[in-house]
Amino acid sequence: MISEQAVREINGLMEKYPRKESALMPILTLVQRDNGNVLTREDLKDVAKLLGVTTGKVYGLATYYTMFNVEKEIGKYHLQVDTNIPATLMGAREILRHLEKVLGVKAGETTKDGLFTLSEVECLASCGTCPTIQVNDRYYENMTTDKVDQLLDSLRKGIMPEKEDGSRFGTVCNVLLKNRGEKNASSLSVAKARGAYQALAKAQGMKPEDILAEVKKAELRGRGGAGFPAGVKWGFLAKDTGKPTYLICNADEGEPGTFKDRQIMEYDPHLLVEGMAITAPCHRCPARHSSISAVSSSGSPASLKRPLQKQKQTVSFPISTSSSTGVQAPMSAVKKQPSSSPLKERGASPGSGRLSLR
């Protein structure tokens, strides 16, 4: 049975989406968390009734995604060990065997006291910091057997240790990662002090076609393997169709060995938000139809969620998990920044030209 408090939160979630059924995944996440990390068939029926959809639709989605536990016995702490190839090379199998020995259970089982469930999972997209253990929605990286023992001792005391920043990064052009080493760069005050949202202020005084021309002139390219020119791709999109337009940032990093976007999403999220806010007018896309879709992206869902939820005076994101390691964050509002903000020319990485929206 869904609690009254959960129902109030569900109603708030539905208000943040153009169509209330689009809130299905965050609602299931909320209900599962409220119900001791499990979803019952009654829960699924109740969710379907609240959303006005069929129970079959809710059941199909809940049983498709592995982070939803439909009538499964899951302990208070769900320990998920990544044993994909990079992780295995770094000792993940030894970590898994150590956990099995210490907990007295095999992967896929729950301890008799109901405290721990141990699972072996595929890529958590944390290749740069493996071995990695995901405990509920928090990552613990660069793990060793000694660190595992310390983690278990803390969890037995009811304490979820704070996550340590163990990732490695480097930059030559000092553009995309210029804030990566800055303490608390995900906070709005630090981000704005270092130039965040000044580019947006300039873009808000430009016509969409002028923004597009600027991006083409800069020869800005996508960060995927193809390196396709962003301005050219934007120009392919149909315009003025009379239909709703949705802007989605594809931040997927699910394949082994890729973890570049995490450095932005987790540690400098305002850079991503600002970029999307600048991009939206070029596609005639209202802010409430924008979203960050990071299915299987590196970092736990909370990695992007926490810093943005704290900054609602500038951005307001309903954020939800969209896979066991991802987030989906529809952008519902971005306040207009003063157009008098000082603007500086943005540098660019080698071969990508210069983009002056800064």
VEXDREN-2710 file (C-alpha; in Angstrom, 1 decimal):
% VEXDREN-2710
k/r/px/py/pz
1/MET/0.0/0.0/0.0
2/ILE/1.3/3.4/-1.0
3/SER/1.6/5.8/2.0
4/GLU/-0.1/9.2/2.1
5/GLN/3.2/11.0/2.1
6/ALA/4.3/9.0/-1.0
7/VAL/1.0/9.9/-2.8
8/ARG/1.7/13.6/-2.1
9/GLU/5.2/13.3/-3.6
10/ILE/3.7/11.4/-6.6
11/ASN/1.3/14.2/-7.3
12/GLY/4.1/16.7/-7.2
13/LEU/6.1/14.5/-9.6
14/MET/3.2/14.3/-12.1
15/GLU/2.9/18.1/-12.2
16/LYS/6.5/18.4/-13.5
17/TYR/5.9/16.4/-16.7
18/PRO/3.9/17.4/-19.8
19/ARG/2.1/14.1/-19.6
20/LYS/1.6/12.6/-16.1
21/GLU/2.4/9.0/-17.3
22/SER/5.9/10.2/-18.2
23/ALA/6.5/10.2/-14.4
24/LEU/6.1/6.5/-14.2
25/MET/9.8/5.6/-13.6
26/PRO/10.4/8.2/-10.9
27/ILE/7.1/7.2/-9.3
28/LEU/8.1/3.5/-9.2
29/THR/11.5/4.5/-7.7
30/LEU/9.8/6.6/-5.0
31/VAL/7.3/3.8/-4.1
32/GLN/10.0/1.2/-4.0
33/ARG/12.2/3.3/-1.7
34/ASP/9.1/4.0/0.5
35/ASN/8.3/0.3/0.6
36/GLY/11.6/-1.2/1.9
37/ASN/13.3/-1.6/-1.5
38/VAL/10.6/-3.7/-3.1
39/LEU/7.5/-3.3/-5.3
40/THR/4.4/-5.5/-4.8
41/ARG/1.8/-6.2/-7.4
42/GLU/-0.6/-4.1/-5.3
43/ASP/1.9/-1.2/-5.6
44/LEU/1.9/-1.6/-9.3
45/LYS/-1.9/-1.6/-9.5
46/ASP/-2.0/1.5/-7.3
47/VAL/0.5/3.4/-9.4
48/ALA/-1.4/2.5/-12.6
49/LYS/-4.6/3.9/-11.0
50/LEU/-2.9/7.1/-10.0
51/LEU/-1.5/7.6/-13.5
52/GLY/-4.6/6.5/-15.4
53/VAL/-2.7/3.7/-17.3
54/THR/-3.1/0.0/-17.5
55/THR/-1.5/-2.3/-14.8
56/GLY/0.1/-4.2/-17.7
57/LYS/2.0/-1.1/-18.8
58/VAL/3.3/-0.5/-15.3
59/TYR/4.2/-4.2/-14.8
60/GLY/6.0/-4.4/-18.1
61/LEU/8.2/-1.5/-17.3
62/ALA/8.9/-2.5/-13.7
63/THR/9.9/-6.0/-14.7
64/TYR/12.1/-4.8/-17.6
65/TYR/14.4/-2.5/-15.7
66/THR/16.7/-4.3/-13.3
67/MET/16.7/-1.6/-10.6
68/PHE/13.1/-2.3/-9.9
69/ASN/12.6/-5.2/-7.4
70/VAL/9.1/-6.6/-8.2
71/GLU/8.3/-9.1/-5.4
72/LYS/11.9/-9.8/-4.8
73/GLU/13.6/-10.2/-1.5
74/ILE/16.1/-7.3/-1.3
75/GLY/18.0/-6.4/1.8
76/LYS/18.3/-3.0/3.4
77/TYR/21.6/-2.6/1.6
78/HIS/21.8/-3.8/-2.0
79/LEU/25.5/-4.5/-2.8
80/GLN/26.0/-4.6/-6.6
81/VAL/29.5/-5.6/-7.7
82/ASP/30.5/-4.7/-11.3
83/THR/32.4/-7.6/-12.8
84/ASN/32.7/-6.4/-16.4
85/ILE/36.0/-6.8/-18.2
86/PRO/37.8/-3.6/-16.9
87/ALA/36.6/-4.2/-13.4
88/THR/37.6/-7.9/-13.5
89/LEU/41.1/-6.9/-14.6
90/MET/41.3/-4.6/-11.6
91/GLY/40.3/-7.3/-9.1
92/ALA/36.5/-7.2/-9.0
93/ARG/36.2/-11.0/-8.9
94/GLU/38.3/-11.1/-5.8
95/ILE/36.1/-8.4/-4.3
96/LEU/33.0/-10.5/-5.1
97/ARG/34.5/-13.7/-3.6
98/HIS/35.5/-11.8/-0.5
99/LEU/31.9/-10.4/0.0
100/GLU/30.5/-13.9/-0.5
101/LYS/32.8/-15.3/2.2
102/VAL/32.3/-12.5/4.7
103/LEU/28.5/-12.3/4.3
104/GLY/28.0/-16.1/4.0
105/VAL/25.9/-15.8/0.8
106/LYS/26.4/-16.2/-2.9
107/ALA/25.7/-13.6/-5.5
108/GLY/21.9/-13.3/-5.9
109/GLU/21.2/-14.1/-2.3
110/THR/20.2/-12.1/0.8
111/THR/21.7/-12.5/4.3
112/LYS/19.5/-14.1/6.9
113/ASP/19.1/-10.9/8.9
114/GLY/17.8/-9.1/5.8
115/LEU/20.5/-6.5/5.9
116/PHE/22.5/-7.3/2.7
117/THR/21.6/-8.5/-0.7
118/LEU/24.6/-9.3/-2.9
119/SER/24.4/-9.1/-6.7
120/GLU/26.9/-9.4/-9.6
121/VAL/26.1/-6.9/-12.3
122/GLU/27.5/-5.8/-15.7
123/CYS/29.1/-2.5/-16.4
124/LEU/28.4/0.3/-13.9
125/ALA/30.2/2.6/-16.3
126/SER/32.8/3.4/-13.7
127/CYS/35.7/1.9/-15.7
128/GLY/38.1/4.6/-14.5
129/THR/37.5/3.9/-10.8
130/CYS/36.9/0.1/-10.6
131/PRO/36.5/-2.1/-8.7
132/THR/33.2/-0.5/-7.9
133/ILE/30.4/-1.5/-5.6
134/GLN/27.0/0.3/-5.9
135/VAL/25.2/0.3/-2.5
136/ASN/21.5/1.2/-3.2
137/ASP/22.1/4.5/-5.2
138/ARG/25.6/5.3/-4.1
139/TYR/28.9/4.3/-5.7
140/TYR/32.0/3.2/-3.7
141/GLU/35.0/3.1/-6.0
142/ASN/38.6/1.9/-6.2
143/MET/37.6/-0.8/-3.7
144/THR/39.9/-3.2/-2.0
145/THR/39.1/-6.0/0.5
146/ASP/40.1/-3.8/3.3
147/LYS/37.8/-1.0/2.1
148/VAL/35.0/-3.6/1.7
149/ASP/35.4/-4.6/5.4
150/GLN/35.3/-0.9/6.4
151/LEU/32.2/-0.4/4.3
152/LEU/30.4/-3.4/5.8
153/ASP/31.2/-2.3/9.3
154/SER/29.8/1.1/8.7
155/LEU/26.6/-0.3/7.1
156/ARG/26.1/-2.6/10.0
157/LYS/26.0/0.5/12.2
158/GLY/23.4/2.0/9.9
159/ILE/25.8/4.5/8.4
160/MET/26.1/5.0/4.7
161/PRO/29.6/6.5/4.3
162/GLU/30.1/9.5/2.1
163/LYS/31.4/8.8/-1.3
164/GLU/35.0/9.7/-2.0
165/ASP/36.1/11.3/-5.3
166/GLY/38.5/8.7/-6.6
167/SER/38.2/9.5/-10.3
168/ARG/41.1/10.6/-12.4
169/PHE/41.0/13.4/-14.9
170/GLY/43.1/15.7/-17.0
171/THR/42.7/18.6/-19.4
172/VAL/44.9/20.4/-21.9
173/CYS/42.6/23.1/-23.3
174/ASN/41.0/23.8/-19.8
175/VAL/37.6/24.4/-21.3
176/LEU/35.2/21.4/-20.6
177/LEU/37.0/20.4/-17.5
178/LYS/38.1/23.8/-16.2
179/ASN/36.0/23.4/-13.1
180/ARG/36.7/19.8/-12.5
181/GLY/39.4/20.3/-9.8
182/GLU/37.5/23.2/-8.2
183/LYS/36.0/22.3/-4.8
184/ASN/32.2/22.4/-4.7
185/ALA/32.0/23.3/-8.4
186/SER/28.5/21.7/-8.5
187/SER/27.1/24.4/-6.2
188/LEU/25.4/27.3/-7.9
189/SER/27.5/30.0/-6.1
190/VAL/30.8/28.5/-7.1
191/ALA/29.6/27.8/-10.7
192/LYS/28.4/31.3/-11.2
193/ALA/31.6/32.8/-9.7
194/ARG/33.5/30.8/-12.3
195/GLY/31.3/32.1/-15.2
196/ALA/28.3/29.7/-15.3
197/TYR/25.2/31.0/-17.1
198/GLN/27.0/34.0/-18.7
199/ALA/26.8/32.3/-22.0
200/LEU/23.1/31.8/-21.5
201/ALA/22.7/35.5/-20.9
202/LYS/24.3/36.3/-24.2
203/ALA/22.3/33.6/-26.1
204/GLN/19.0/35.0/-24.7
205/GLY/19.7/38.2/-26.6
206/MET/20.2/36.3/-29.9
207/LYS/17.9/34.9/-32.5
208/PRO/17.8/31.1/-32.8
209/GLU/19.3/31.3/-36.3
210/ASP/22.2/33.4/-35.0
211/ILE/22.9/30.9/-32.2
212/LEU/23.0/28.2/-34.9
213/ALA/25.3/30.2/-37.1
214/GLU/27.6/30.8/-34.2
215/VAL/27.8/27.1/-33.4
216/LYS/28.5/26.2/-37.1
217/LYS/31.2/28.9/-37.3
218/ALA/32.9/27.5/-34.2
219/GLU/33.0/24.0/-35.8
220/LEU/31.8/22.6/-32.5
221/ARG/31.6/18.8/-32.7
222/GLY/29.9/16.1/-30.7
223/ARG/31.9/14.2/-28.1
224/GLY/31.0/10.8/-29.4
225/GLY/33.1/8.6/-31.7
226/ALA/31.8/10.3/-34.9
227/GLY/32.7/13.8/-33.9
228/PHE/29.8/15.1/-36.0
229/PRO/29.6/18.9/-36.4
230/ALA/26.9/20.0/-33.9
231/GLY/25.6/23.0/-35.9
232/VAL/25.1/20.9/-39.0
233/LYS/23.2/18.2/-37.1
234/TRP/20.9/20.9/-35.6
235/GLY/20.2/22.2/-39.1
236/PHE/18.8/18.8/-40.2
237/LEU/15.9/19.0/-37.8
238/ALA/12.4/19.8/-39.0
239/LYS/11.1/23.2/-37.9
240/ASP/7.7/24.7/-37.3
241/THR/5.9/21.3/-37.7
242/GLY/3.2/22.3/-35.2
243/LYS/4.1/19.3/-33.1
244/PRO/5.8/19.3/-29.6
245/THR/9.6/19.3/-29.8
246/TYR/11.6/17.4/-27.2
247/LEU/15.3/18.1/-26.5
248/ILE/17.2/15.1/-25.0
249/CYS/20.8/15.1/-24.0
250/ASN/22.1/11.6/-24.7
251/ALA/24.7/11.1/-22.0
252/ASP/24.9/7.3/-22.3
253/GLU/28.3/5.8/-21.4
254/GLY/27.2/2.2/-21.1
255/GLU/29.9/0.6/-23.2
256/PRO/33.1/-0.5/-21.3
257/GLY/35.9/1.9/-21.3
258/THR/34.0/5.2/-21.7
259/PHE/33.5/7.5/-18.8
260/LYS/34.3/11.0/-20.1
261/ASP/30.9/12.6/-19.6
262/ARG/30.7/11.7/-16.0
263/GLN/33.3/14.4/-15.2
264/ILE/30.9/17.0/-16.4
265/MET/27.5/15.6/-15.2
266/GLU/28.7/14.7/-11.7
267/TYR/31.2/17.5/-10.9
268/ASP/30.1/20.4/-13.1
269/PRO/26.4/19.8/-14.0
270/HIS/25.7/23.5/-14.6
271/LEU/27.8/23.4/-17.7
272/LEU/25.5/20.8/-19.1
273/VAL/22.3/22.6/-18.0
274/GLU/23.5/25.9/-19.5
275/GLY/24.4/24.2/-22.8
276/MET/20.9/22.7/-23.1
277/ALA/19.3/26.0/-22.2
278/ILE/21.2/27.6/-25.0
279/THR/20.4/24.8/-27.4
280/ALA/16.6/24.6/-26.8
281/PRO/15.6/27.8/-28.8
282/CYS/17.3/26.5/-31.9
283/HIS/14.9/23.6/-31.9
284/ARG/11.8/25.6/-31.0
285/CYS/11.8/23.5/-27.8
286/PRO/10.2/24.8/-24.6
287/ALA/12.3/24.3/-21.5
288/ARG/9.8/21.9/-19.9
289/HIS/10.3/19.6/-22.9
290/SER/14.0/19.3/-22.3
291/SER/15.6/16.3/-20.6
292/ILE/18.9/14.7/-19.7
293/SER/18.7/11.1/-20.6
294/ALA/21.7/9.2/-19.1
295/VAL/20.7/5.6/-19.4
296/SER/23.5/3.5/-18.0
297/SER/25.6/6.6/-17.5
298/SER/28.5/6.4/-15.1
299/GLY/28.0/7.6/-11.6
300/SER/24.9/6.8/-9.5
301/PRO/21.6/8.6/-10.2
302/ALA/22.2/10.8/-7.2
303/SER/25.5/12.1/-8.8
304/LEU/23.6/14.4/-11.0
305/LYS/20.5/14.7/-8.9
306/ARG/21.9/16.1/-5.7
307/PRO/23.6/19.3/-7.0
308/LEU/20.7/20.3/-9.3
309/GLN/18.1/19.8/-6.7
310/LYS/19.9/22.2/-4.4
311/GLN/19.8/25.0/-7.1
312/LYS/16.1/25.4/-7.7
313/GLN/16.4/29.2/-7.7
314/THR/18.0/28.9/-11.1
315/VAL/17.1/25.5/-12.4
316/SER/14.2/23.2/-11.5
317/PHE/14.6/19.6/-12.6
318/PRO/12.3/16.7/-11.8
319/ILE/15.0/14.0/-11.8
320/SER/14.5/10.2/-11.8
321/THR/16.4/7.1/-12.4
322/SER/16.1/5.6/-15.9
323/SER/18.3/2.6/-15.4
324/SER/20.3/0.9/-12.7
325/THR/23.0/3.5/-13.3
326/GLY/21.3/6.4/-15.0
327/VAL/19.2/9.5/-14.6
328/GLN/16.5/11.2/-16.6
329/ALA/16.1/14.8/-15.8
330/PRO/13.4/16.8/-17.6
331/MET/14.2/20.5/-17.4
332/SER/11.1/22.4/-16.3
333/ALA/12.5/25.9/-15.9
334/VAL/15.7/28.0/-16.3
335/LYS/15.4/31.6/-15.0
336/LYS/16.6/34.3/-17.3
337/GLN/20.0/35.7/-16.2
338/PRO/20.7/39.5/-16.4
339/SER/21.8/40.4/-19.9
340/SER/24.3/42.8/-18.5
341/SER/26.6/40.0/-17.3
342/PRO/30.2/40.4/-18.7
343/LEU/30.8/38.0/-21.5
344/LYS/34.1/36.4/-22.4
345/GLU/35.2/34.4/-25.4
346/ARG/35.2/30.7/-24.7
347/GLY/38.3/28.8/-25.7
348/ALA/38.1/25.5/-27.5
349/SER/39.9/22.2/-27.7
350/PRO/42.3/21.7/-30.6
351/GLY/40.5/21.3/-33.9
352/SER/37.1/22.4/-32.7
353/GLY/37.3/26.1/-33.5
354/ARG/36.2/28.8/-31.1
355/LEU/32.8/29.3/-29.6
356/SER/32.1/32.8/-28.2
357/LEU/28.9/32.1/-26.3
358/ARG/30.5/32.9/-23.0
END
